């Protein structure tokens, strides 16, 4: 890919024949006729060298050589390009002290910048990233004295930094910088735009976001076409081919790579041709053409060696190593893999070192499957583990470089195979201690970062501010006198994702101080120079306030199979591990999903759940409960719970589910004799270790935190939506539900409530409960928040749980990070977490704007859906982050009482949702809300068994769960 070519026609500077020659060579360059362009430059250089020597003539020669070097770079003639650029720089240095006017000095600085950018690109392509970075740093210093009105040279510098980060595998930082550059590139630097779009396409395709990559490539191609750059339009063939290959469209990839190869060979662009041959070798191997794969691999390796492109050659060697293993040539595989790794190590491209180590670990695992290692099997497994676990940790930690949760979630899908390998090897070793530590580390989670991202420990450019300086352009002042963002900067800030930091160290033993995966973490940080865990330590087991009853902490982790650990405390002792085969787990979870109303299905999904869902039929529900228990819950743990219950009373089960099983109603799981888990114990859901609540002294809040009013947000009226619309009423007309009226009256009689009320009916369908009101009442201090209304969950595939929103009475003029919906702006979890930090220079974090009271109830559709995401930062989790000690939320879309009436024929006098609201409210007034809510669920279960009436269906009451840190 050409990295610094200007599509802009050269401005007249020297008169003919030189101006005419520059224009002619430029046309040849844009048409990818590199030989013709080089011939024009060579002829012009001969003429220039015949002129009488002077500073002006030397500058002319430097200009010609710089342009020639640019063409040679695009033509993959790296030695020729290096010679031309070095000669140009020597000429420029020779006239640096010559007298020049302002215009002449500006032209001299521009030419120096161009030679530095070209040399940096040359060094990057030949596998010398540190020298390339030094060149860019020197160019940045030159840029400070250069008038760059259209921003072209600045954009080129930024682009080359992006490409360098991409070569190092620092995808997240590269994406952030490319996106920021694209948003701030001026119209005068239009030729940089398609190259930035191409870079973003490569980043997205390399990190599993194929649709976004396709969009970037299409926009890049359109931009090259508008610039008249036909040569670069042709190079897009190779990018599209690579994308097709990564998507598994191998026939399309083969066709596109073949077409691109023909073009590159015709244009003598041997570097790009070698890349195509490398990919075609992989494709040939996939279709079983071992000879063709070997020949293409050898051709690619030979071309890269001739060009001096060491890193690209190492990529081909790595491909050859895999092919050698497939042929059974183990020694050749080792030789090529080690050779590639040595190059990556020398160049500091450590992500690819991790990829090599993983490949070696996989081949060891495969070899263990194929052959009997006898007495050496344990040693072989240990060797594979020593390679796989550090590499898997490093690849998983690379997600912290990405700015958005979507990008991180897609990256994690790529890293999942590596972590699955680590778990499989631990199982093969029959090492329960290692499995325990792997689960504990996986469940530690990522911590929200409201400070610069940690990135890699090795590169200064990998650390960027949370909201980059380039986006901090301000226009005017806000009402409070603080600068606010404007234009593109405001849009970029509003779309800012949540940054995350590495998880805390999980301390496994207070006596020894051992950290989970301690030796593997140390190896990963040493080998790959990447931060794996934060400096903060947390014990793997918290016993705060839990010693008065038996407690078992259960954690689950997805790694192909479903892995579980459990630990007893509070008067009971013991621990264990379990594993659910992936096929059985997926089948059980699939049956559950079929019984639930899907978040994106609307009324049709709710109608299906009532008509044929297992949770509305007693027989089908018992069968589903048994299926879930058999797939997800070890019988040995159930036996322990029974034993503890008989000896020490009802235990508390604290479950931290993995995303795959986050919607499972654990209370319903059935053991022998249809005894449900909720009948044996109280059940509470826990968040990741990284979100454990802070001490009260560190929480935002007010003195009235435990004695203040109860804040009631009951069915608020959403601006622009009628009562019968999708964001209409969930509780019916105000005053129509006597049970809820009594709830409000009880709260009014017991103490202060917000908003202030004269009658209970005034609490419902209000129009004044917006985010500013909520902030004001929470800042004063409140002991409880009861929200009953609409909650919009985020799509799980998108990976951004922070897009989940509450729907208050906020109009579109309300300040916030969520997009307006007609005449309403939702209050997103991102708002609750980031507050106004992205929007104002003196912004406040969400925890100060909306400090959560100790107990929060969010009764709305899938309000607890956060836990379905790899990173849980939705509304429920945001409340815990902001200070809540317990949040009651729902696992799936809730049926309203109206849905029971219309879809199940239930009498309008029976209001199941109202009963659930009252039960949650009563639980939150009780000293032990988990036990109190569990008691109500047990009562509902008894009624469901006794009469099977729809109003007692688990479709409603089993959706409720208490979430704690």
Secondary structure as UniProt FT lines:
FT   TURN            16..17
FT   HELIX           18..30
FT   TURN            31..32
FT   HELIX           34..49
FT   HELIX           55..74
FT   TURN            75..76
FT   HELIX           78..94
FT   TURN            95..97
FT   HELIX           102..125
FT   TURN            126..127
FT   HELIX           129..143
FT   TURN            144..145
FT   TURN            149..150
FT   HELIX           152..167
FT   TURN            168..169
FT   HELIX           171..184
FT   HELIX           187..189
FT   HELIX           190..206
FT   TURN            207..208
FT   HELIX           210..227
FT   HELIX           230..246
FT   TURN            247..248
FT   HELIX           250..266
FT   TURN            267..268
FT   HELIX           270..286
FT   TURN            287..288
FT   HELIX           290..307
FT   HELIX           310..327
FT   HELIX           330..347
FT   HELIX           350..370
FT   HELIX           374..376
FT   HELIX           377..397
FT   HELIX           398..401
FT   HELIX           405..429
FT   HELIX           432..443
FT   STRAND          447..448
FT   HELIX           460..462
FT   HELIX           469..471
FT   STRAND          474..477
FT   TURN            479..480
FT   STRAND          483..485
FT   HELIX           487..494
FT   STRAND          500..501
FT   STRAND          503..507
FT   TURN            510..512
FT   TURN            516..517
FT   HELIX           518..528
FT   STRAND          533..539
FT   TURN            544..545
FT   TURN            547..548
FT   STRAND          551..558
FT   STRAND          562..569
FT   STRAND          575..580
FT   HELIX           582..595
FT   TURN            599..601
FT   HELIX           602..612
FT   HELIX           614..616
FT   HELIX           618..632
FT   HELIX           635..648
FT   STRAND          651..656
FT   HELIX           659..661
FT   TURN            662..663
FT   HELIX           666..668
FT   HELIX           672..674
FT   HELIX           677..680
FT   STRAND          681..686
FT   HELIX           689..691
FT   HELIX           696..698
FT   HELIX           703..705
FT   TURN            706..707
FT   STRAND          709..714
FT   TURN            719..720
FT   TURN            723..724
FT   TURN            726..727
FT   TURN            734..735
FT   HELIX           738..750
FT   STRAND          753..754
FT   HELIX           760..763
FT   HELIX           771..780
FT   STRAND          782..788
FT   STRAND          791..792
FT   HELIX           796..798
FT   HELIX           801..803
FT   STRAND          805..806
FT   TURN            812..813
FT   STRAND          820..821
FT   TURN            822..823
FT   STRAND          824..825
FT   STRAND          827..828
FT   HELIX           829..834
FT   TURN            835..839
FT   TURN            841..842
FT   HELIX           846..849
FT   STRAND          855..859
FT   TURN            861..864
FT   HELIX           865..868
FT   HELIX           875..881
FT   TURN            882..883
FT   STRAND          886..890
FT   HELIX           897..904
FT   TURN            908..909
FT   HELIX           912..925
FT   HELIX           929..947
FT   HELIX           950..952
FT   HELIX           954..957
FT   TURN            958..959
FT   STRAND          960..964
//
